[in-house]
Amino acid sequence: MKQTKLYPPNPDTFRGQRTQLSVSPDETFLAYCVQHSVILRNLKEPTKSFVYSDFLDKVTAVKYAPNGNLIATGDCKGRVKVWSFNTESREVFVKKEHQITQHPIMDIAWTDDSSRFVAVGQGQGVYSKAVNAETGSGVGEAIAASKTLYSVDIKKKPYKLAAGGENFHVFTQTGVPFKHEKQITDQHTHFVNRVAFNPDGSKLASVSSDKSVVIFDAATMEVVKKLESAHSKGVLDLGWLDEDNFLTSSSDNTIKLWNVSGELHKTLRAADGEEKLENQQVAVAITKEFFYSVLLSSNLLTYFGKAVFEEDQLLPQNVAVGHKHHVTALANEGSLLLSGDQDGRLLYWQ
């Protein structure tokens, strides 16, 4: 029996929480977590996607290394697995597995040489660990957080690490080895859901459930711009288009495109344009041609990328529908296939 097509599941989603998305450096695959699996979704030919399911526990984080050869995945028991995927043979090669904590990993960031990574998440006294990807040896001190960390990022040399989470603070470290630099305590009044450096590492942005976006000078950590009410509800994710422009996604059902001066370029919405719970925008990812977002419903949206600056392409050009829970029933009628999952979702396929 030979597999001819694969209809990949859609990402796991949770209300009020960012969904992990990671684009491969060559922009062929979009990686995300679904239950005990990691999906490498082929962005040009989705039926040529790959599902990696060799995990004992639920997968909670995934991140491509900058070299494109390695992928790091974290699970709900605090383990990080480093592995590679051969696109020709479609085989997985596990390089190493590291025990970071005993609790869920929420995010992972790599150094630009793909030799070290930092994993953050839930914990009991320790909420992060920086390690050598090959040996597992520590390459810095733990971030000085006292509650769950949701997000971490590392800029190019000279290395600086930024993290945020339930403390409402933004933490920075310099390295390698990573050592405490600053703890910004006065900018957010709710969970910090995402931190990200712009491509050249000159600026850092943080977004929060308090509806705000803060842009920092990455060298000094002085505030360049603060958008107090960037959205009408909590901001869950952000992504940089280039050094000066970025987009944010929110529980208010919108994606907004900004520049570092705080000027709003465009506001994007879900396909039906309606404001409702299932249209909450819980994740964004960016390639040279397109923007991708995930709704709370788990639908994966594709927007026209930078073309939205010049054209009124404010709704997605494509909506990918799929299951995010176990498929429990199948039936066919002629050329149609009907599938149902344990969440009660029924889908027709052609």
Secondary structure as the mmCIF struct_conf table of DSSP 4:
data_model
#
loop_
_struct_conf.conf_type_id
_struct_conf.id
_struct_conf.beg_label_comp_id
_struct_conf.beg_label_asym_id
_struct_conf.beg_label_seq_id
_struct_conf.end_label_comp_id
_struct_conf.end_label_asym_id
_struct_conf.end_label_seq_id
HELX_LH_PP_P HELX_LH_PP_P1 PRO A 8 ASP A 12
STRN STRN1 PHE A 14 PHE A 14
TURN_TY1_P TURN_TY1_P1 ARG A 15 GLY A 16
STRN STRN2 GLN A 17 GLN A 17
HELX_LH_PP_P HELX_LH_PP_P2 ARG A 18 GLN A 20
STRN STRN3 SER A 22 VAL A 23
TURN_TY1_P TURN_TY1_P2 PRO A 25 ASP A 26
BEND BEND1 GLU A 27 THR A 28
STRN STRN4 PHE A 29 VAL A 34
TURN_TY1_P TURN_TY1_P3 GLN A 35 HIS A 36
STRN STRN5 SER A 37 ASN A 42
BEND BEND2 LEU A 43 LYS A 44
HELX_RH_3T_P HELX_RH_3T_P1 PRO A 46 LYS A 48
STRN STRN6 PHE A 50 TYR A 52
BEND BEND3 LEU A 56 ASP A 57
STRN STRN7 VAL A 59 TYR A 64
TURN_TY1_P TURN_TY1_P4 PRO A 66 ASN A 67
BEND BEND4 GLY A 68 ASN A 69
STRN STRN8 ILE A 71 ASP A 75
TURN_TY1_P TURN_TY1_P5 CYS A 76 LYS A 77
BEND BEND5 GLY A 78 GLY A 78
STRN STRN9 ARG A 79 ASN A 86
TURN_TY1_P TURN_TY1_P6 THR A 87 ARG A 90
STRN STRN10 GLU A 91 GLN A 99
BEND BEND6 GLN A 102 HIS A 103
STRN STRN11 ILE A 105 TRP A 110
TURN_TY1_P TURN_TY1_P7 ASP A 112 ASP A 113
BEND BEND7 SER A 114 SER A 115
STRN STRN12 ARG A 116 GLY A 121
BEND BEND8 GLN A 124 GLY A 125
STRN STRN13 SER A 128 ASN A 132
TURN_TY1_P TURN_TY1_P8 ALA A 133 THR A 135
STRN STRN14 GLY A 138 GLY A 138
STRN STRN15 GLY A 140 GLY A 140
HELX_LH_PP_P HELX_LH_PP_P3 GLU A 141 ILE A 143
BEND BEND9 SER A 146 LYS A 147
STRN STRN16 LEU A 149 LYS A 155
TURN_TY1_P TURN_TY1_P9 LYS A 156 TYR A 159
STRN STRN17 LYS A 160 GLY A 165
TURN_TY1_P TURN_TY1_P10 GLU A 166 ASN A 167
BEND BEND10 PHE A 168 PHE A 168
STRN STRN18 VAL A 170 THR A 174
TURN_TY1_P TURN_TY1_P11 GLY A 175 PRO A 177
STRN STRN19 PHE A 178 PHE A 178
STRN STRN20 LYS A 179 ILE A 184
BEND BEND11 ASP A 186 GLN A 187
BEND BEND12 THR A 189 HIS A 190
STRN STRN21 VAL A 192 PHE A 197
TURN_TY1_P TURN_TY1_P12 PRO A 199 ASP A 200
BEND BEND13 GLY A 201 SER A 202
STRN STRN22 LYS A 203 SER A 208
TURN_TY1_P TURN_TY1_P13 SER A 209 ASP A 210
BEND BEND14 LYS A 211 LYS A 211
STRN STRN23 VAL A 213 ASP A 217
TURN_TY1_P TURN_TY1_P14 ALA A 218 THR A 220
STRN STRN24 VAL A 223 LEU A 227
TURN_TY1_P TURN_TY1_P15 GLU A 228 SER A 229
BEND BEND15 ALA A 230 LYS A 233
STRN STRN25 VAL A 235 TRP A 240
BEND BEND16 LEU A 241 ASP A 244
STRN STRN26 ASN A 245 SER A 250
TURN_TY1_P TURN_TY1_P16 SER A 251 ASP A 252
BEND BEND17 ASN A 253 ASN A 253
STRN STRN27 ILE A 255 ASN A 259
TURN_TY1_P TURN_TY1_P17 VAL A 260 SER A 261
STRN STRN28 LEU A 264 LEU A 268
TURN_TY1_P TURN_TY1_P18 ALA A 271 ASP A 272
HELX_RH_3T_P HELX_RH_3T_P2 LEU A 277 ASN A 279
STRN STRN29 GLN A 281 ILE A 286
BEND BEND18 LYS A 288 GLU A 289
STRN STRN30 PHE A 291 LEU A 295
TURN_TY1_P TURN_TY1_P19 LEU A 296 SER A 297
HELX_LH_PP_P HELX_LH_PP_P4 ASN A 299 ASN A 299
STRN STRN31 LEU A 300 TYR A 303
TURN_TY1_P TURN_TY1_P20 GLY A 305 LYS A 306
HELX_RH_AL_P HELX_RH_AL_P1 ALA A 307 GLU A 310
BEND BEND19 GLU A 311 GLU A 311
BEND BEND20 LEU A 315 LEU A 315
BEND BEND21 GLN A 317 GLN A 317
STRN STRN32 ASN A 318 ALA A 320
BEND BEND22 LYS A 324 HIS A 325
STRN STRN33 VAL A 327 GLU A 333
TURN_TY1_P TURN_TY1_P21 GLY A 334 SER A 335
STRN STRN34 LEU A 336 ASP A 341
TURN_TY1_P TURN_TY1_P22 GLN A 342 ASP A 343
STRN STRN35 LEU A 346 TRP A 349
#
